[in-house]
Amino acid sequence: MACKTKCIKFEHILTDMDIQEIFGKYKLKSGESKKVTYNGLTISVIKEASGWWINSFHSESTEQKKGKFYLTGASDTLILSAALPSKPLVFKGNDLTVMQGQTIRFYIKIPLAVHVYHTKKLEKNKITEIIHTRLSDTWFGEPVGGEAAFSIGSEFSLSFDETEPAIFESICPISVTNDSEKPLELERLIIRAENLSLYQIKNKILTSLVKLNYKGKDALSTASYVTTRNLHGDKPQLISDPLSKNTDGTLKINFHFIRNIYKNI
């Protein structure tokens, strides 16, 4: 997954087996083009003297001739980087209950996006974001004071080895400890994707471990985003740093219980 320079002169179509080859650094001269197709999505790039034409589409019928033009200057370098969704993710744990004093670890799958940079992988050089799988918008928290998020659904696995992500998905491990005096039904919990790193573990892409500590409805739960040796190994191969450097999970609510909204009905 390390960024390496690739000179592209002709159309290159990737199969599902070499999807990870999409990420990296590409050098194109003015007039050269690149087209990459993976799992139904095509990214098309044309280098101009002063910038880039960039287009993405899911079928040939929706292809535009060139897409959008981005004026970036004379740089001949384009970087494609794996990225997580741009908003927090809400998991509905309808089938999960954690008894008092117990810790559960489970795994969910998160679709990846592609962030496109010119010259160097810096936020100021980010050209665009290309979405492979669109997630549904949702709301987390109370009607007043909540926040916009994406819904990640309720699918989960209790085994890492049995979690099989699709071609363009990452695996997110989540650990929940119930330090309250009552059973915890995981109605809705939020995963702050901006705090997660991405790693390559063998042939899978793995996020940081999300560690949540639940202390009761009237207490603020805590969250941390870490690596562990048994999941990530001694020296995990980093693909992408977190988008946010603020990982203090005590500042925001991590759990929300739907029935609280209707308690007066």
KAHU-V459604 format. One record per residue. N is the residue number from 1. PSI is psi as a letter, one per 40 degrees, with the letter a starting at -180 (NA if undefined). OMEGA is omega in whole degrees, -180 to 180 (999 if undefined). Layout:
n | psi | omega
N | PSI | OMEGA
N | PSI | OMEGA
This chain:
n | psi | omega
1 | e | -179
2 | i | 179
3 | h | 176
4 | i | -176
5 | h | 180
6 | h | 178
7 | h | -175
8 | h | 179
9 | d | -176
10 | i | 178
11 | h | 180
12 | h | -179
13 | h | -180
14 | i | 174
15 | i | 179
16 | d | -177
17 | d | -178
18 | f | -179
19 | d | -176
20 | e | 180
21 | e | -180
22 | d | -175
23 | h | 179
24 | a | -178
25 | h | -177
26 | h | 177
27 | h | 179
28 | i | 174
29 | i | 179
30 | h | -179
31 | e | 179
32 | i | -179
33 | i | 179
34 | h | 176
35 | h | -180
36 | h | 178
37 | h | 178
38 | h | 175
39 | f | 174
40 | e | -180
41 | h | 178
42 | h | 172
43 | h | -178
44 | h | -178
45 | h | 173
46 | h | 180
47 | h | 172
48 | i | -177
49 | d | -174
50 | e | -179
51 | a | -171
52 | h | 163
53 | h | -180
54 | h | -180
55 | i | 174
56 | i | -178
57 | i | -177
58 | e | 177
59 | i | -179
60 | d | -177
61 | d | -180
62 | e | -178
63 | h | 169
64 | i | -175
65 | d | -179
66 | d | -176
67 | b | 180
68 | i | 178
69 | h | 179
70 | h | 180
71 | h | -175
72 | e | -174
73 | a | -170
74 | e | -177
75 | h | 180
76 | e | -174
77 | h | 176
78 | h | -178
79 | h | 175
80 | h | -174
81 | h | 175
82 | i | -178
83 | i | 176
84 | i | 180
85 | i | -172
86 | e | 178
87 | i | 175
88 | i | -176
89 | h | -180
90 | h | 177
91 | h | 179
92 | h | -177
93 | f | -175
94 | d | -175
95 | e | -177
96 | h | 174
97 | h | -180
98 | h | -179
99 | i | -177
100 | h | 177
101 | e | -177
102 | i | 176
103 | h | 177
104 | i | 171
105 | h | 177
106 | i | -171
107 | h | 175
108 | i | 180
109 | h | -177
110 | h | 177
111 | i | 178
112 | i | 172
113 | i | 175
114 | h | 172
115 | h | -176
116 | h | 179
117 | i | 170
118 | i | 174
119 | c | 179
120 | i | 180
121 | g | 177
122 | i | -177
123 | d | -180
124 | e | 180
125 | e | -180
126 | h | -178
127 | d | -176
128 | i | 174
129 | h | 179
130 | h | -176
131 | h | 176
132 | d | -179
133 | h | -179
134 | h | 178
135 | i | 180
136 | i | 176
137 | i | 176
138 | a | -179
139 | h | -179
140 | h | 179
141 | a | -180
142 | i | 180
143 | d | 176
144 | h | 179
145 | e | 176
146 | a | -179
147 | i | 178
148 | i | -178
149 | i | 172
150 | i | 175
151 | h | 180
152 | e | 177
153 | a | -175
154 | e | -178
155 | h | 178
156 | i | 176
157 | i | 177
158 | e | -178
159 | h | 177
160 | d | -177
161 | d | -179
162 | e | 178
163 | h | -177
164 | g | 179
165 | i | 173
166 | i | -174
167 | d | -176
168 | f | 177
169 | i | 172
170 | i | 175
171 | h | 179
172 | h | 176
173 | h | -178
174 | h | 177
175 | h | -180
176 | h | 176
177 | h | 179
178 | h | 178
179 | f | 177
180 | a | -179
181 | e | -179
182 | i | 175
183 | i | 180
184 | h | 173
185 | h | -175
186 | g | -179
187 | d | 178
188 | h | 172
189 | i | -175
190 | h | 177
191 | h | -175
192 | g | -173
193 | d | -179
194 | e | 179
195 | e | -175
196 | h | 168
197 | i | 175
198 | h | -180
199 | i | 172
200 | h | 178
201 | h | -173
202 | b | -178
203 | e | -180
204 | i | 175
205 | h | -174
206 | h | 175
207 | i | 169
208 | i | 173
209 | h | 175
210 | h | -179
211 | h | -178
212 | h | 179
213 | h | -177
214 | h | -175
215 | e | -180
216 | i | -175
217 | d | -178
218 | e | 179
219 | i | -178
220 | h | 177
221 | i | 180
222 | i | 179
223 | i | 174
224 | i | -175
225 | h | -166
226 | i | 168
227 | i | 177
228 | i | -176
229 | d | -176
230 | d | 178
231 | d | -170
232 | e | -178
233 | a | -177
234 | d | -178
235 | g | -178
236 | i | -180
237 | h | -177
238 | h | 176
239 | d | -174
240 | h | 176
241 | i | 175
242 | i | 177
243 | d | 180
244 | i | 177
245 | e | 179
246 | g | -177
247 | f | 179
248 | g | -175
249 | e | -180
250 | e | -174
251 | e | -175
252 | i | 178
253 | h | -179
254 | d | -179
255 | i | 175
256 | h | -177
257 | h | -172
258 | d | -174
259 | d | 178
260 | d | -179
261 | d | -173
262 | e | -172
263 | d | -179
264 | e | -178
265 | NA | 999
